[in-house]
Amino acid sequence: MRSRFFQVASQFQGKISTVKGPASALRLYLRKIDWDIDARGFLLVSAFERLHLAHTSLQEILLQVNLAWQRDFTTLYTSRKLLKGLPDISRLDTSRVLRAFPESDRRQLVRQICGVFQLETQKQKWASDETATGCCIYCGGEDSHDLRMLHCPSFADVRTPYVDLVNKLVSLESTLPTLPVIHVHEHADSHRLIHASEPGRVINDHVMQLCQERAQLGETVDLFTDGSCLNPSMATTRFCAFSCVLDLLKHDDERCHYAEQALVNGKPPPSLQPIFAARLKGLQTINRAELSAAIHALSLPGHLIIHTDSDYVVRAVQRCRIASHADVLQQLNNSDLLVRLWHALRRSEPVEIRKIKAHRNVATLNNPLLRYLAYGNMVADMTANQTCQQLNPEWVSSLKAKHEDVQHAMSDLHQFFFLALDLQKARAQWEAAQSRADNVNVHAHVSSRGELLNFLRTWRPDDGIVFEREDISEWADDFSWGASLANSLVDWISLCVWPREPPSYMPASGVSWLELALSFSFHIRAALPIVREDDLGNELVLFTVDADDVAHHHITLGDMAHTFQSMWSQAILWLGPEKLPVGTRGLNNSLYLQGFAQCTSGFSPRFHFPHQALVCEYVMQHVKDTSDFDTLFRGTWIPSTGNQLHVVDWKKKCQQLKLCRKKRRG
């Protein structure tokens, strides 16, 4: 069955429409990350690497998938030209730096990485108004990532604690301001290939012969195994080795005697002799190093007693002994080694695994036998450490140099993230201060809350722009809320007055969608239609009739604002954006100035709209001192008609709108 699966997967050449099962689906998705699979089940990761689908641990396959996913990521999945030539992003190293920050800060830093903060130079390419100058709003220089992070003089004091970092980034022409991540090290691929090609352990023939002789005499073979890992917390730069030590003594009284002598001499007993040591092959983790040492020790003949300080090895042996078949272990981490361990334990000669404490101070142990076992663990640990740090010095130097490079890069990124957060806070404080200045000291018009409210009630631009009412019969019936509301909305728009230029004395930067929704509700003397789901999940438009409908369906201020924003967008779509003065959508401070707890979404600049005074009064009574729009809408001006609630299928209305727009474009 397995062979047939591999054969089908390796031969599939079709597209997603011709996929008929898991084998063909596997081949299809392997090709998406430039992998392939052959008829023997080997995943062809690159020209030099291959992993067996059944015999390689899922842990290592997932690691390789992550590496494949990040390969050429900035080249294939971004339109930002500055990122095209950069090295691949090291997801593991970048994530490690991000995890050092609180979750709220991490969200801001991820936004920084993704480039969601639009530059003024980027805005200039699409904005149609003259305010998009491409210049930094703080200092007036040409806006760029480098300017914002390293050069803007308006926030020079914020950079003072980071002056060394800033000078370093400037001198190296670093890409951190553009893309603040850790890049994959230039030697990462070659190091991974060398790790995969490590030669493994070699056991001397004399050791094999000694163990064979003990087996023939019915004597036990006592072994001490251990692993070593440098930079264990760094997934991209750690490297490991393992060792095994043979106890040449046969009896406990001899061991006690040697332990006493060792304490006097200050050296481990000469009866504890390393018999093999090697670098770990493949994926580098301390658990794999410890497990590899035990697996290689099991190749020795005789009744083995293996002493290990690894809880992981003890649990692995227990799990393999109760496993009925090796396939049971395939879903576990390090399954490739666990399968080898499972087979190694199926030997005819007995094996005992004994747990000992790690790194004990031999001078404090009064029991000489326990001291001897501690010496055994010490020798195994020293041998593994020496192998890890000294075997093939040139190779070790290259590994350590790579680790230092990555450490420096992570340190720089860590400081850069602190700088980015400090600059974000400084900009927010600057904008808040500007907003307060605008709100409090803009002009004598708004010297007090009472004068502000009176100003908003009565303001009307001098020599403003008025929309000329036009015939809309061509599209009124296709308006998603019906022809009657389409005509009412256009009538309402014709009563609005837009300023030709935003007045310098205007405290409110715009008008909220809620204020416009209330104004339109006053105009039509009704609540706005809302969208609700029925019990089957169908979206329906409810055309509420009176206050009873409003209460029964719990229509909130948020419902009103959302509906009006949708109606406005569709009306502009039908009328054409050139019919009305240019404006922008986004946050503005209109409701905030009137006592709401935050800025809200709306339209800028502010314009005069019908029933301005009534809207202001409503906000003072029902919106002031609140912090969200979940408040129930209270339309006291809506008459009771006794008419039945009208309901329309919203999905059909949306489909109808798309068809009508398509016909008009055709």
C-alpha positions in Angstrom: 0.0 0.0 0.0 2.8 2.4 0.9 4.8 1.7 -2.2 1.7 2.2 -4.4 1.0 5.6 -2.7 4.6 6.7 -3.4 4.3 5.5 -7.0 1.0 7.4 -7.6 2.3 10.5 -6.0 5.5 10.5 -8.0 3.7 10.1 -11.4 1.0 12.7 -11.0 1.3 15.6 -13.5 -2.1 17.2 -13.4 -3.7 20.3 -12.0 -6.0 20.7 -9.0 -9.1 19.9 -11.1 -7.6 16.4 -11.8 -6.6 15.6 -8.2 -8.4 12.3 -7.2 -6.9 11.4 -3.9 -4.3 12.1 -1.2 -1.3 10.9 -3.3 -2.0 13.3 -6.2 -2.9 16.1 -3.8 0.5 15.6 -2.0 2.4 15.9 -5.3 0.4 19.0 -6.3 1.2 20.9 -3.1 4.8 19.7 -2.9 5.3 21.5 -6.3 4.0 24.7 -4.8 7.1 24.9 -2.5 9.4 23.5 -5.3 9.6 20.1 -3.8 9.1 16.7 -5.4 8.6 13.1 -4.4 10.1 10.0 -6.1 8.7 6.5 -6.3 10.6 5.3 -3.2 9.0 8.0 -1.0 11.9 10.4 -0.8 10.9 14.1 -0.6 13.4 15.9 -2.9 13.8 19.1 -1.0 16.7 20.5 -3.0 19.5 19.3 -5.3 21.4 18.1 -2.2 18.7 17.3 0.4 16.1 14.6 0.5 13.8 13.4 3.3 11.9 10.1 3.4 8.2 10.7 3.9 7.8 7.7 6.1 11.1 7.5 7.9 11.9 11.2 8.6 10.4 12.7 11.7 7.3 15.0 11.2 9.2 17.6 13.3 12.0 17.8 10.7 9.6 17.7 7.7 7.7 20.6 9.2 10.9 22.5 9.8 11.9 22.0 6.2 8.4 23.1 5.0 8.8 26.3 7.0 12.2 26.9 5.4 10.7 26.3 2.0 7.8 28.7 2.8 10.2 31.5 3.7 12.4 31.0 0.7 12.0 33.8 -1.9 9.1 35.1 0.2 9.8 38.8 -0.4 10.4 38.2 -4.0 7.2 36.3 -4.8 4.7 37.8 -2.3 5.2 41.5 -2.2 4.9 44.4 -4.7 7.3 46.5 -2.6 10.3 46.9 -5.0 12.7 47.7 -2.2 12.3 44.2 -0.8 12.9 42.3 -4.0 16.6 41.8 -3.6 16.7 41.2 0.2 17.8 37.8 1.6 15.0 35.4 2.9 13.4 36.2 6.2 14.4 34.0 9.2 11.0 33.3 10.7 12.4 31.5 13.7 14.9 34.2 14.7 12.5 37.1 14.1 9.8 35.4 16.1 12.2 34.8 18.9 12.9 38.5 19.1 9.2 39.4 18.9 8.4 37.0 21.8 10.4 39.2 24.1 7.8 41.9 23.9 4.3 42.0 25.4 1.4 41.0 23.1 0.2 44.6 22.7 3.6 45.7 21.6 4.0 42.6 19.3 0.9 43.6 17.4 2.4 47.1 16.7 5.7 45.6 15.7 4.1 43.1 13.3 2.3 46.1 11.7 5.7 47.7 11.4 7.2 44.6 9.7 4.2 44.4 7.3 4.5 48.1 6.3 0.9 49.0 7.1 2.0 52.6 8.1 1.7 54.3 4.8 4.4 56.9 3.9 3.4 60.3 2.6 5.4 59.5 -0.6 3.2 56.4 -1.1 0.0 58.4 -0.4 1.1 60.9 -3.0 0.8 58.3 -5.8 -2.9 57.7 -5.3 -4.3 60.7 -3.4 -6.1 63.2 -5.6 -6.0 66.2 -3.2 -3.2 68.7 -2.9 -2.5 67.8 0.8 -0.5 64.7 -0.4 2.8 66.4 -0.8 5.1 63.4 -0.1 6.7 65.3 2.8 7.0 64.2 6.4 4.2 65.9 8.4 6.6 66.4 11.3 9.7 67.9 9.7 8.8 68.6 6.1 11.5 66.4 4.6 10.8 63.8 1.9 9.0 61.0 3.7 10.7 57.6 3.8 11.3 54.7 6.2 14.8 55.9 6.8 13.7 59.4 7.6 11.0 58.3 10.0 13.3 55.9 11.9 16.7 57.4 11.7 16.7 61.1 10.6 13.5 63.0 11.3 14.7 66.0 13.5 11.4 66.3 15.2 12.1 63.2 17.3 15.8 63.5 17.7 15.4 63.4 21.5 13.7 60.0 21.2 16.7 58.6 19.4 19.2 59.8 21.9 19.3 56.5 23.9 19.8 54.6 20.7 22.5 56.8 19.1 25.0 53.9 18.7 22.3 51.8 17.0 21.3 54.7 14.7 24.9 55.4 13.7 25.5 51.7 13.0 22.4 51.4 10.8 23.3 54.6 8.9 26.9 53.5 8.3 25.9 50.0 7.2 23.0 51.3 5.1 20.9 48.7 6.9 17.5 47.5 5.6 16.0 47.4 9.1 14.0 50.6 8.7 12.5 49.2 5.5 12.0 45.6 6.7 12.8 45.1 10.4 13.4 41.3 10.5 16.3 38.8 10.9 17.5 37.5 7.5 18.6 33.9 6.9 22.3 33.7 7.4 24.4 33.3 4.3 25.8 30.0 5.5 22.5 28.5 6.7 22.0 26.2 3.8 25.6 24.9 3.7 25.7 24.3 7.4 22.4 22.4 7.2 23.9 20.2 4.5 27.0 19.5 6.5 24.9 18.6 9.6 23.0 16.2 7.4 26.3 14.6 6.2 28.0 14.1 9.6 29.8 10.7 9.5 28.5 9.3 12.8 30.2 7.3 15.5 32.9 4.7 15.1 33.4 1.9 17.8 36.8 0.4 18.1 37.1 -3.4 17.4 38.7 -3.9 20.8 35.7 -2.5 22.5 33.4 -4.8 20.6 35.6 -7.7 21.5 35.6 -6.8 25.2 31.8 -6.5 25.3 31.6 -9.9 23.5 33.8 -11.5 26.0 31.7 -10.2 28.9 28.6 -11.5 27.2 30.1 -15.0 26.9 31.0 -14.8 30.6 27.5 -13.7 31.6 28.8 -10.4 32.9 27.0 -7.0 32.5 28.3 -4.1 30.3 27.9 -0.8 32.2 27.7 2.3 30.0 27.2 6.0 30.5 25.7 8.1 27.7 25.2 11.8 27.4 24.6 14.6 24.9 25.8 18.2 24.6 24.3 21.2 22.8 25.8 24.6 22.3 23.4 27.5 22.0 20.5 25.3 22.9 17.8 28.1 22.8 18.8 29.2 19.3 17.1 26.9 16.8 19.0 28.2 13.8 22.6 28.1 15.3 22.7 25.3 17.9 24.9 22.3 17.3 25.2 19.0 19.2 27.3 16.0 20.0 27.0 12.8 22.0 29.3 10.3 23.7 29.3 6.9 25.5 31.6 5.8 28.3 32.4 2.2 29.2 32.9 1.1 32.8 35.8 -1.4 32.8 35.1 -2.5 36.4 32.9 -5.5 37.1 32.0 -5.3 40.8 30.7 -2.6 43.1 33.4 -2.9 45.7 36.0 -2.1 43.0 33.9 0.9 42.0 33.8 2.1 45.6 37.6 1.8 45.9 38.2 3.7 42.7 35.8 6.4 43.8 37.7 7.0 47.0 41.0 7.2 45.1 39.5 9.6 42.6 38.4 11.9 45.3 41.9 12.0 46.7 43.5 12.5 43.3 41.0 15.0 42.0 40.6 13.1 38.7 37.9 10.8 37.5 38.7 7.0 37.8 40.8 5.7 34.9 38.3 2.7 34.7 35.8 5.0 33.0 36.8 5.1 29.3 35.1 6.9 26.4 34.4 4.4 23.6 32.7 6.6 21.1 31.8 10.2 20.5 30.4 12.0 17.4 28.5 15.0 16.2 24.8 14.7 15.9 23.5 14.1 12.3 20.6 16.1 10.9 18.3 18.2 13.1 20.2 19.6 16.0 18.5 19.3 19.4 19.7 18.1 22.8 16.9 15.4 23.0 18.1 14.0 19.7 21.7 14.0 20.9 20.8 12.1 24.1 18.7 9.7 22.2 21.3 9.1 19.5 23.9 8.2 22.2 21.5 5.6 23.7 20.7 4.1 20.2 24.4 3.7 19.3 25.1 2.2 22.7 22.5 -0.5 22.0 24.6 -1.7 19.0 27.1 -3.2 21.6 26.7 -6.9 22.4 25.9 -8.3 25.9 23.7 -7.5 28.8 23.8 -3.7 28.7 23.1 -1.4 31.7 22.9 2.1 30.2 23.1 5.0 32.7 21.7 8.3 31.4 20.7 11.6 33.0 18.0 12.3 30.4 14.4 12.0 31.4 13.6 12.1 27.7 15.6 9.0 26.9 14.0 7.1 29.8 10.5 8.0 28.7 11.4 7.1 25.0 12.6 3.7 26.0 9.4 3.1 28.0 7.2 4.2 25.1 9.1 2.0 22.6 8.8 -1.0 24.9 5.0 -0.8 25.1 4.6 0.1 21.4 3.2 -2.9 19.5 4.7 -1.7 16.2 7.1 1.0 15.0 4.4 2.7 13.0 2.7 3.7 16.3 5.6 6.1 16.8 5.4 7.9 13.5 3.3 10.9 14.7 5.7 11.7 17.6 8.6 14.2 17.5 11.9 12.6 16.6 10.0 9.6 15.2 12.9 8.6 13.0 15.1 8.0 16.1 12.2 6.4 18.0 11.7 3.9 15.2 15.4 3.1 15.3 15.2 2.8 19.1 12.2 0.5 18.8 14.1 -1.9 16.6 17.3 -1.7 18.7 15.3 -2.8 21.8 14.1 -5.9 20.0 17.4 -7.6 20.6 17.8 -11.0 22.3 20.2 -9.8 24.9 18.8 -7.9 27.9 19.0 -4.1 28.3 18.5 -2.0 31.4 18.1 1.8 31.3 18.9 3.5 34.6 18.3 7.2 35.4 21.0 9.0 37.3 21.2 12.6 38.5 23.1 15.0 36.2 26.1 17.1 37.1 26.4 16.2 40.8 29.2 17.5 43.0 31.2 14.4 43.7 32.8 16.0 46.7 29.5 16.2 48.5 28.5 12.6 47.9 29.2 10.3 51.0 28.2 7.1 49.3 31.2 6.0 47.2 29.1 4.0 44.8 26.9 7.0 44.0 30.1 9.0 43.6 31.4 6.5 41.1 28.2 6.8 39.1 28.5 10.6 39.2 32.0 10.3 37.9 30.7 8.2 35.0 28.1 10.8 34.1 30.8 13.5 34.5 33.2 11.7 32.0 30.3 11.2 29.5 29.4 14.9 29.8 32.9 16.1 29.4 33.5 13.9 26.4 30.3 15.1 24.7 31.2 18.7 25.4 34.7 18.4 24.1 33.4 16.7 21.0 30.9 19.5 20.4 33.4 22.2 20.9 36.7 20.8 19.5 36.0 18.1 16.9 37.0 19.6 13.6 38.1 23.1 14.8 37.5 24.8 11.5 33.9 23.6 11.4 33.4 24.7 15.0 34.8 28.2 14.2 32.4 28.5 11.3 29.4 27.5 13.5 30.4 29.9 16.2 30.9 32.7 13.8 27.4 32.2 12.4 26.0 32.2 15.9 27.7 35.5 16.7 26.4 37.0 13.5 22.8 36.0 14.3 23.2 37.1 17.9 24.3 40.6 16.8 21.5 40.8 14.3 19.0 39.8 17.0 20.4 42.3 19.4 20.2 45.1 16.7 16.6 44.1 15.9 15.7 44.0 19.6 17.0 47.6 20.1 15.4 48.7 16.8 12.0 47.4 18.0 12.3 49.4 21.2 13.2 52.5 19.1 10.2 51.9 16.8 7.8 51.6 19.8 9.3 54.8 21.4 8.9 56.6 18.1 5.3 55.4 17.8 4.5 56.7 21.3 6.2 60.0 20.6 4.2 60.5 17.3 1.0 59.6 19.1 1.7 62.1 21.8 2.6 64.8 19.2 -0.7 64.2 17.4 -2.7 64.1 20.6 -1.1 67.4 21.6 -1.9 68.9 18.2 -5.4 67.7 18.5 -5.8 69.2 21.9 -4.4 72.4 20.6 -6.8 72.4 17.7 -9.7 71.6 20.0 -9.0 74.1 22.7 -7.2 77.0 21.1 -8.2 77.0 17.5 -10.1 80.2 17.6 -12.4 82.4 19.7 -15.2 80.5 18.1 -14.7 77.6 20.4 -13.4 79.0 23.7 -15.8 77.0 25.8 -17.9 73.8 25.5 -21.1 75.8 25.2 -19.7 77.9 22.4 -18.4 74.8 20.7 -21.8 73.1 20.7 -23.5 76.3 19.5 -21.0 76.6 16.8 -21.6 73.0 15.6 -25.4 73.5 15.7 -25.4 76.6 13.6 -22.3 76.4 11.4 -22.8 76.8 7.6 -20.0 77.5 5.2 -20.0 80.9 3.4 -20.2 80.6 -0.3 -20.4 76.8 -0.1 -21.0 74.2 -2.7 -24.5 72.7 -3.2 -25.3 69.5 -5.0 -27.8 70.1 -7.8 -30.7 67.7 -7.6 -30.8 65.5 -10.7 -33.2 62.9 -12.1 -32.2 59.4 -10.7 -35.0 57.4 -12.2 -32.4 55.5 -14.3 -31.0 53.8 -11.2 -33.4 54.5 -8.3 -35.1 51.1 -8.6 -31.7 49.3 -8.5 -30.8 51.0 -5.2 -30.4 48.3 -2.7 -32.8 50.0 -0.2 -35.4 50.8 -2.8 -36.4 53.8 -5.0 -38.1 55.7 -2.2 -35.0 55.8 0.0 -32.9 56.6 -3.1 -34.9 59.7 -3.8 -35.0 60.7 -0.1 -31.2 60.3 0.1 -30.6 62.4 -3.0 -33.0 65.1 -1.7 -31.1 65.0 1.6 -27.7 65.4 -0.2 -29.1 68.4 -2.1 -29.7 70.2 1.2 -26.1 69.8 2.3 -23.5 72.5 1.8 -19.8 71.8 1.4 -17.0 74.3 2.1 -14.8 75.2 -0.8 -11.8 75.0 1.5 -11.7 73.6 5.0 -12.1 76.6 7.3 -9.1 77.3 9.6 -11.3 77.9 12.6 -13.2 74.6 12.3 -12.5 72.5 15.5 -14.1 69.3 14.2 -11.9 67.6 11.6 -15.0 66.0 10.0 -18.4 64.6 10.7 -19.2 61.1 11.9 -21.4 58.6 10.1 -23.6 58.5 13.2 -24.4 62.2 12.9 -25.2 61.9 9.2 -27.4 58.8 9.9 -29.3 60.8 12.6 -29.7 63.7 10.2 -31.1 61.4 7.5 -33.4 59.8 10.0 -34.8 63.2 11.0 -35.2 63.9 7.3 -37.2 60.8 6.5 -38.8 60.6 10.0 -38.0 56.9 10.2 -35.2 54.6 11.4 -32.8 53.4 8.7 -33.1 49.8 7.4 -30.9 47.3 9.1 -29.5 43.8 8.2 -30.2 40.9 10.4 -29.8 37.1 10.1 -32.8 34.8 10.5 -32.7 31.4 12.2 -31.3 29.8 9.0 -28.4 32.2 8.6 -30.0 34.2 5.8 -29.3 37.9 5.7 -32.4 40.0 5.6 -33.0 43.8 5.3 -35.6 45.0 7.8 -37.4 48.2 6.9 -38.5 49.3 10.3 -41.7 51.2 10.6 -41.9 52.7 14.1 -40.4 52.7 17.6 -41.9 49.3 18.4 -39.8 47.8 15.5 -36.7 49.6 16.7 -37.1 48.2 20.3 -38.1 44.7 19.1 -35.1 44.3 16.8 -32.8 46.2 19.2 -31.5 48.7 16.6 -28.4 50.4 17.9 -26.6 53.6 17.0 -24.0 51.4 15.4 -26.6 49.8 13.1 -27.7 53.3 12.1 -24.2 54.5 11.4 -23.3 51.3 9.4 -26.4 51.5 7.3 -25.9 55.1 6.4 -22.3 54.6 5.5 -23.4 51.8 3.1 -26.2 53.9 1.6 -23.8 56.8 1.1 -21.2 54.6 -0.6 -23.8 53.2 -3.0 -25.4 56.5 -3.7 -21.9 58.0 -4.6 -21.3 54.9 -6.8 -24.5 55.7 -8.8 -24.2 59.5 -8.8 -20.5 59.4 -9.7 -17.8 60.8 -7.3 -17.2 63.8 -9.6 -20.7 65.1 -8.6 -19.7 65.9 -5.0 -16.7 67.7 -3.5 -13.7 65.6 -2.8 -13.5 64.2 0.8 -11.8 61.4 2.6 -13.1 58.7 5.0 -11.5 57.9 8.3 -11.3 58.8 11.9 -12.3 62.3 13.0 -12.9 64.1 16.3 -16.5 65.4 15.8 -18.2 63.1 18.4 -15.1 63.3 20.6 -15.5 67.1 20.9 -19.2 66.6 21.8 -18.3 64.3 24.8 -18.0 60.8 23.2 -15.1 58.8 24.6 -13.1 58.4 21.3 -12.7 59.5 17.8 -15.0 57.8 15.3 -15.2 57.0 11.6 -16.8 59.5 9.3 -16.3 61.9 6.4 -13.8 64.8 6.2 -13.9 67.8 5.8 -17.1 68.6 7.8 -20.0 70.0 5.8 -23.4 71.5 6.7 -26.2 68.9 6.8 -29.9 69.1 7.5 -31.2 69.2 11.1 -27.8 70.0 12.4 -29.1 71.4 15.7 -31.4 68.4 16.3 -28.5 66.0 15.8 -26.3 67.9 18.2 -29.1 67.8 20.8 -29.5 64.1 20.3 -25.8 63.5 20.8 -25.8 65.5 24.0 -28.6 63.5 25.4 -27.8 59.9 24.2 -24.1 59.8 23.1 -22.2 62.0 25.4 -20.2 60.2 28.1 -20.5 56.8 26.3 -17.7 54.8 24.7 -19.4 52.6 22.0 -22.4 52.6 19.6 -24.2 49.6 21.3 -26.7 52.0 22.8 -30.3 51.5 21.6 -31.4 54.0 19.0 -34.2 56.3 20.4 -36.1 57.8 17.6 -38.7 59.9 19.4 -39.5 61.8 16.2 -40.6 58.6 14.4 -44.4 58.5 14.1 -46.3 55.3 14.8 -47.9 54.1 11.5 -49.2 50.7 12.3 -47.8 49.4 9.0 -46.3 45.9 8.8 -42.5 45.4 8.9 -41.1 45.0 5.3 -38.4 42.4 4.8 -36.1 41.9 1.8 -33.4 39.2 1.0 -30.1 41.1 1.3 -28.1 38.6 -0.7 -30.4 39.0 -3.7 -30.2 42.7 -3.4 -26.4 42.6 -3.5 -26.4 40.3 -6.5 -28.9 42.6 -8.3 -26.6 45.5 -7.6 -23.6 43.7 -9.2 -25.6 42.7 -12.3 -26.9 46.3 -12.8 -23.4 47.8 -12.4 -22.0 45.3 -14.8 -24.7 46.1 -17.4 -24.0 49.8 -17.0 -20.3 49.3 -17.6 -21.0 47.1 -20.6 
